[in-house]
Amino acid sequence: MASLTYDLTLAGLAVGSAAALTGIGLIVTYRATGVLNLAHGAIAMVCAYVLLQLAVEWDWPLPLAAAVTLGVVAPGIGLLLERLVFRPLSVLGVDPARSLVASIGVFVLLVGGAAAVWGEGARADAPELLPDNPWTQLTAAVLLAVLVASVTRWTRFGRELRAVVDNRPLAVLGGIDADRVAAAGWAFGSFTAGLTGVLLAPFVRLDPYGLPLLVVEVIAVAVIARMRSLPVAVGAALAIGVAQAQLTRLHPRGWGEPLLQAVGANLFAVALLIAALVLPGVGAGASPAPPAAPAVRVPPGVWLVAAILFLLPLGFAGRDLHTAVQVPALAVILLSLTVVTGRGGQISLGQAAYAGLGALFTALLATGRFPEFPALPELLALLTAVLLTAPLGLLTGWPAIGRRGLALALATLAVGVAVSRFVFVQPYATAGLRLTRPEGFADDRRYYMLELGVLACALLAVGALRRGRTGRALAAMRDHEAGAEGAGVPVSALKLFAFVTGAALAALGGGLLAMGVRAFDPEAFDPVRSLLWFAAVMVLGADGLLAPLAAAVLLVGLDAGPRGGLAAAAVGFLAVLIGRLPEGLPGALRRLRPPPPGGLTPIPETGGEPRADPPRGKGGSGLPSGAPGTAASPRRRTMRRLRPARGGEPAPPRRARPPQEAAPRGRASAGGRRLRFRSGSGERPAPAAAERSRRFRLPLPPRGVRVLAPGLGAGRGGGGNRRAPGEAAGRPPASHRLVARDVRLRYEDFTALDGVDLSVASGQVTALVGANGAGKSTLFHCLCGTLRPDAGRVELDGADITRRSAHARTRLGIARTFQQLAVFPSLTVEENVRIGAEQQRRRRRDPAAVEPVLRLLELDGPIRDRIAAGLSTGALRRVELGRALAGRPHTLLLDEPTAGLDAAEAEALARILMALAADGTAVLIVEHDLDLVARVADTVHVMEAGRIVR
Ligand SMILES: Nc1ncnc2c1ncn2[C@@H]1O[C@H](COP(=O)(O)OP(=O)(O)OP(=O)(O)O)[C@@H](O)[C@H]1O
């Protein structure tokens, strides 16, 4: 027994050593570049093939072949990737989500390329580089870890690496060549990938799909090490390897045995699942998903052409028709990504799991595999499978509530891998599960027609969803999660909805696909498919209904040829270019066309709408500022400005203290006190900008005119005399009071709020002023629900609302705006405002409130149909205010509302605020412009060091 334990331990150490190498490579690349290289396994696979090619096919001596593979090819791949793919992305300053798509693109490109070059079949003749002795491999892994740790700690390069990791811009300013550091990181990461590949290849199935996936699971050890600690990564890899080997000795009786065997065989997949779901997310500050291009209305002619193309296969016969049967089914699966990622902005790398579950359930139900249940007719089985799979969408929907970007990508990938490893490989799924087609649709032509019908219904349903209230809310959530929450969108519930709908659609497509080929094939739904499908939809235009159709045609069409893998290679190639195609392929094509008049295009610089001045002191790309396509070009600037900074403004992470904004300081008096203050976070516009903004500024309501009431009453826009619920027309509006009582909040060991009492009452403008860091924004967040105080209460009309979420408070009538603009850039001005009206509770909801608000804020001209991206700061502030007012709030909370406005716009805003208060609204402003405060505020509170001092 002792020798069995020893042998198993040795075997486990061998596996663990290979995993440790992977962990080391992933961590070094991540630390040097900020990119989690999902393609690590694909590089490993390519290097294994290269060694095989050199040593076996071309008969080179093994040492020479190994030296070329590991010394030239592997680092060369890394350097090429850095130079051609990732350096352009970092120069353009794109968000991490887009780097993630690029690394998925590299994965898909390498897998597809390898399949095209070496074929899809498994090779069993990979040469053994090191003797089959775990100690040798273990020594290699430990030596490598020690070498990396020593280099990082004691060499100049290590110091530069740490400087780049800590603060890349600062390191560059300090004279460090960050590109060289990144290139070294990539070269080393690829070298470790190559080493892993050539060491593992003789012992695992070497094919283009298996090895990359195996290595993807090993990302677990890097996640466990928080992408930071090499000893932890090596320790975790060895421990999992040994535990996995030892588990094979256990043979419990009954149902536990297959489960234990499955766990034992896939312990890295289990570790990935646990690490991705339980540990705090890696890269949590990343933006949710690459920003989608504004949805564009597809001309009917294009739809006609698409319809004709999809009808063409009805004229096919034989093999061609049989192949075409896969297209509509795959299009339905890909449509699920349009909902989840394209519209909802949630990265999902697990859609193949849902498609597979749909296929599996359909097959099991239709073939009567469960003795307790009779076999169901095929269509009923399909419907039941969809209903069974839909709630399983919560498996990825739930993690999405607290995760974004990379962390969500890992969580959804882990769920997909786990489903594939634990469900699709069970005997019931692998033992040739065949199924028939519905009666009357047995032959390919009729079945294709049935699929077209289902696809048309799915397209109509998703189209209606996108056009409606829920679709707008999804787009808002994608564009700016915190802004959506502030507008009353129940973000968590909406994420669950998106994933459940996505799972249902994927299951529908999966069931159709399985019926089309008359069998359940687990390999058709392995996690590599998820990556391929995700990349294809992202590239072809995630938020469009045409993208799934085009992607399905591309994927099935190219793979139908004699060489497999071409589709993956093509999609991968496009995906690695995604940094240069910021809006996917459709966006790039649109750019080639002259802009259509009006419509959903950004406003031209010379149009009636002024643009914001370029932010000063930004950029640093080395490209001419404002050059088309550069980071500093006006359109890109505006898009970036609109994107939530580091995952949205509110609910700041409790641990990381955000850097204070640099802003001009001055002195002024308020309430008799001399205060240091910041003159708003925006710069005063240059004279030319001031002149432009005079031409287009916030409207000035006539003095003395009641502009807006809690019910959007009188005003230039008219629009009836609506009042808040319970407020009978003609009677004065009900009075409301928002109160903070003894509110306390600490950021780790720093007391930000130290027993604050504040009251915001109807019919008054209450102002909160104070020096930077006094705690104003923290109190503001506590009032609007984006931060929960450690102690104390927030009350609305005496009722405790401390535990109410931000969107629930908005629905109670407490609207807010954001210090950093929170507008939804891909939506039109009108849609932005409409979201504020339609996300209210049913009894508060009043879509008719949109028009008067648009008129009041002079957003009712041609500007109403323009997408928000590209508008000036002044216009965007109006849009944001309009969204808040469209919900007919009784309480309005404004955080630095004059930031970025010029004097005329600030003056107009002041009048509106006074008019709102005169009409019964409770207004709270947090403001640095003390002149404005002195003019509009009925009550001024001064904060100092977390307390209200007067
Ligand atoms: N997420 C956080 N983690 C740690 N400390 C934080 C965090 N957010 C704010 N702080 C600190 O809490 C204090 C109060 O910050 P807050 O943003 O509320 O001040 P403020 O009065 O609004 O300042 P400003 O006018 O600059 O916006 C500051 O010292 C700030 O550095």
The ligand as an SDF file (V2000), in Angstrom:
LIG
                    3D

 31 33  0  0  0  0  0  0  0  0999 V2000
  -13.4300   53.3270   -1.6290 N   0  0  0  0  0  0  0  0  0  0  0  0
  -12.6760   53.9660   -0.7510 C   0  0  0  0  0  0  0  0  0  0  0  0
  -11.7590   53.3170   -0.0310 N   0  0  0  0  0  0  0  0  0  0  0  0
  -10.9990   53.9580    0.8610 C   0  0  0  0  0  0  0  0  0  0  0  0
  -11.1030   55.2750    1.1400 N   0  0  0  0  0  0  0  0  0  0  0  0
  -12.0030   55.9720    0.4590 C   0  0  0  0  0  0  0  0  0  0  0  0
  -12.8360   55.3710   -0.5210 C   0  0  0  0  0  0  0  0  0  0  0  0
  -13.6530   56.3220   -1.0410 N   0  0  0  0  0  0  0  0  0  0  0  0
  -13.3300   57.4530   -0.4190 C   0  0  0  0  0  0  0  0  0  0  0  0
  -12.3440   57.2570    0.4630 N   0  0  0  0  0  0  0  0  0  0  0  0
  -11.7570   58.2520    1.3520 C   0  0  0  0  0  0  0  0  0  0  0  0
  -12.7830   58.7250    2.1780 O   0  0  0  0  0  0  0  0  0  0  0  0
  -12.6390   60.1200    2.3550 C   0  0  0  0  0  0  0  0  0  0  0  0
  -13.9400   60.7920    1.9480 C   0  0  0  0  0  0  0  0  0  0  0  0
  -14.0740   60.6320    0.5490 O   0  0  0  0  0  0  0  0  0  0  0  0
  -15.2680   61.3360   -0.2370 P   0  0  0  0  0  0  0  0  0  0  0  0
  -15.1170   60.9690   -1.6630 O   0  0  0  0  0  0  0  0  0  0  0  0
  -16.5430   61.0180    0.4280 O   0  0  0  0  0  0  0  0  0  0  0  0
  -14.9080   62.8610   -0.0090 O   0  0  0  0  0  0  0  0  0  0  0  0
  -15.5430   64.1130   -0.7200 P   0  0  0  0  0  0  0  0  0  0  0  0
  -15.8140   65.0920    0.3520 O   0  0  0  0  0  0  0  0  0  0  0  0
  -16.6760   63.7170   -1.5580 O   0  0  0  0  0  0  0  0  0  0  0  0
  -14.3360   64.5740   -1.6140 O   0  0  0  0  0  0  0  0  0  0  0  0
  -14.3950   65.1690   -3.0880 P   0  0  0  0  0  0  0  0  0  0  0  0
  -14.9500   66.5280   -2.9430 O   0  0  0  0  0  0  0  0  0  0  0  0
  -12.9720   65.1700   -3.5060 O   0  0  0  0  0  0  0  0  0  0  0  0
  -15.2420   64.2590   -3.9140 O   0  0  0  0  0  0  0  0  0  0  0  0
  -11.4650   60.5560    1.5280 C   0  0  0  0  0  0  0  0  0  0  0  0
  -10.3430   60.6750    2.3600 O   0  0  0  0  0  0  0  0  0  0  0  0
  -11.2440   59.4430    0.5700 C   0  0  0  0  0  0  0  0  0  0  0  0
   -9.9060   59.2850    0.2480 O   0  0  0  0  0  0  0  0  0  0  0  0
  1  2  1  0
  2  3  1  0
  2  7  2  0
  3  4  2  0
  4  5  1  0
  5  6  2  0
  6  7  1  0
  6 10  1  0
  7  8  1  0
  8  9  2  0
  9 10  1  0
 10 11  1  0
 11 12  1  0
 11 30  1  0
 12 13  1  0
 13 14  1  0
 13 28  1  0
 14 15  1  0
 15 16  1  0
 16 17  2  0
 16 18  1  0
 16 19  1  0
 19 20  1  0
 20 21  2  0
 20 22  1  0
 20 23  1  0
 23 24  1  0
 24 25  2  0
 24 26  1  0
 24 27  1  0
 28 29  1  0
 28 30  1  0
 30 31  1  0
M  END
$$$$
